[in-house]
Amino acid sequence: MIETRQLTKRYGELTAVDGISFKLEPGRVLGFLGPNGAGKSTTMKMIAGFLAPTSGSATVCGHDVVDDALAAKRVVGYLPEGAPSYGEMTTRGFLDFVAEVRGLKGAHRTQRIDDVIERLHLNGVLEQPIETLSKGFKRRVGLAQAIVHDPAVLILDEPTDGLDPNQKHEVRALINAMAKDKTIVVSTHILEEVHAVCSRAIIIAQGKILADATPAELEARSRYHQAVSLTTANAAAAKEVLSRVADVAAIEIDPQDRRITAFPKPGKQIFGAISDLLKTQGIQVSELQLESGRMDEVFRTITQGEAKQVQA
């Protein structure tokens, strides 16, 4: 559904996107991650046909975004960064305008507008000028215009930015529901969103792809993968007990919340042994958790490592 080949964008001597190549199949949600200035939004703009690449190519549903631009844009729904719109228009007027531009007619047009209004809970702001809406509602209007024509491909740049926790949950549920028959690219800086909606994640920095894997595969790179964390009122006694487990390589105590983390030796499992020993030694714990890995740590390691290489 989406394929890029050595996609590159330069502004003078600045290379914003540097030879990015990937394929994305139907029914998949790709999380596009990276620090500010990494090239995420620029890449998405090129796939959406908003920017022309300096070199390389991108195709959407088999249509080249440069050579067959109109056909490519017809099958794409695009939510740009910041959800820009026409502020003087009402919500209903804006959605009607977008539906007209998209070529929707008659009863089908009415049905599609009604559907996105219902899905994104916009009934209460239909007659308000968009410029008077909150940031969260502006984001929802932006998402509504992106899906009003029921596109096969969605390009969503920070779709939950500015939303409260309930609204984020609703939008993520909507993305998951649509993912069954669409191809979706989501740019986000909210790492929890990767778990919530993405089946695959690409991390970029300095315009280059540094990692391309499932969320679980990325977490497996974390030093916390298969570590065991616990909370107890008697941290000193618990640490002494943990030190007796043969396959524990290291033990750390968080100086703020006193949470204890035991790290396994490579390839070892320690949860069962720790759980059994704590019980036999009578150490009461309020929480005992097997860590899958920490995405924020993996993200920092990958992106900061690239930054250090560039500086060197």
C-alpha positions, 0 to 999 in steps of 0.5 A, spaced: 500 500 500 505 504 501 512 503 498 518 508 499 525 507 495 531 512 497 526 517 499 530 524 500 529 531 501 534 536 501 533 544 503 540 547 500 545 543 504 540 541 509 538 533 508 532 533 512 530 526 509 536 521 507 534 515 503 528 512 507 526 506 504 520 501 507 514 498 505 507 497 509 502 492 507 494 493 508 491 492 515 498 495 518 499 501 523 506 504 522 508 508 528 513 513 526 518 515 531 523 520 532 526 526 536 524 533 534 527 535 527 528 527 525 524 528 519 518 525 521 513 530 518 517 531 512 517 524 510 509 524 511 508 530 507 512 527 501 508 520 502 501 525 502 504 529 496 504 535 500 512 536 498 516 533 492 522 529 494 529 531 492 530 524 490 527 517 490 520 515 490 514 514 494 508 510 491 501 509 495 496 504 492 501 503 486 500 510 484 507 514 484 506 521 489 509 525 483 508 522 476 501 520 478 499 525 484 492 526 483 490 518 483 495 517 489 492 523 493 485 520 492 486 514 496 490 518 502 487 521 508 492 526 511 492 529 518 498 534 517 501 537 524 497 542 527 491 540 524 490 546 519 484 548 517 480 554 515 478 558 522 473 562 519 469 556 517 464 552 522 465 545 523 460 543 519 461 548 513 469 545 513 467 538 513 462 539 507 467 543 503 472 537 504 467 532 502 465 536 496 473 537 494 473 530 495 468 529 490 462 526 494 455 527 492 448 526 494 446 521 499 453 518 500 456 525 502 451 526 507 452 519 510 460 520 510 459 527 513 454 524 519 459 518 520 465 522 521 461 527 526 458 521 530 465 517 530 469 524 533 463 526 537 463 533 533 455 534 534 456 539 540 461 544 535 458 543 528 456 551 528 462 554 531 467 557 527 473 552 528 478 558 530 473 558 537 474 551 538 479 548 543 486 545 541 483 538 542 476 539 538 481 542 532 485 536 532 478 532 532 476 536 526 482 535 522 482 527 523 474 528 521 476 531 514 482 526 513 477 520 514 471 523 511 472 520 504 473 513 507 481 513 504 485 506 503 491 510 506 491 514 512 497 519 514 496 522 521 501 527 524 500 527 531 493 525 531 492 525 539 496 531 540 492 536 545 487 531 547 485 529 554 486 522 556 479 520 554 479 523 547 486 520 546 483 513 548 477 514 543 482 516 537 486 510 539 480 506 539 478 509 532 485 508 529 484 500 531 478 499 528 480 503 522 486 499 521 482 492 519 482 495 512 486 501 511 494 502 511 495 507 517 502 511 518 502 515 525 507 520 527 507 520 534 512 523 540 507 519 545 511 512 546 505 509 549 501 510 543 506 505 540 503 500 544 496 502 543 495 502 536 502 500 532 503 493 529 510 496 527 515 502 529 520 505 525 525 510 529 528 515 525 534 521 527 538 525 522 533 523 517 535 516 517 532 510 519 535 507 525 530 501 527 524 498 524 521 492 528 515 491 532 514 494 539 515 488 542 522 487 538 524 494 540 522 493 547 526 486 547 532 491 546 531 494 553 536 492 559 529 492 562 527 486 558 525 480 563 527 484 569 523 484 575 521 490 579 518 490 586 515 495 591 516 493 598 516 497 605 523 493 607 527 495 601 534 493 604 531 486 606 528 485 599 535 487 596 539 482 600 534 476 598 534 478 591 542 477 591 541 470 593 538 468 586 544 465 582 541 468 575 541 475 578 546 480 574 545 486 578 540 490 583 538 497 583 533 501 587 530 507 585 532 513 589 525 516 588 520 511 589 525 506 592 522 501 587 527 495 586 529 492 580 533 486 579 536 484 572 537 477 569 544 474 566 543 474 559 538 469 557 536 467 564 529 468 567 528 470 574 521 471 576 519 465 578 526 464 583 525 471 585 517 470 587 518 463 590 524 466 595 520 472 597 515 468 599 519 463 603 523 469 606 517 472 608 518 479 605 511 482 603 511 486 597 505 490 594 507 489 587 511 484 583 512 485 576 516 482 570 518 487 565 517 487 558 522 492 556 522 500 556 520 503 550 523 510 552 530 507 554 530 504 547 528 510 544 534 514 548 539 509 546 538 509 539 537 516 537 542 519 542 547 514 540 546 516 532 547 524 535 553 522 538 556 519 532 554 525 528 557 529 533 564 525 532 
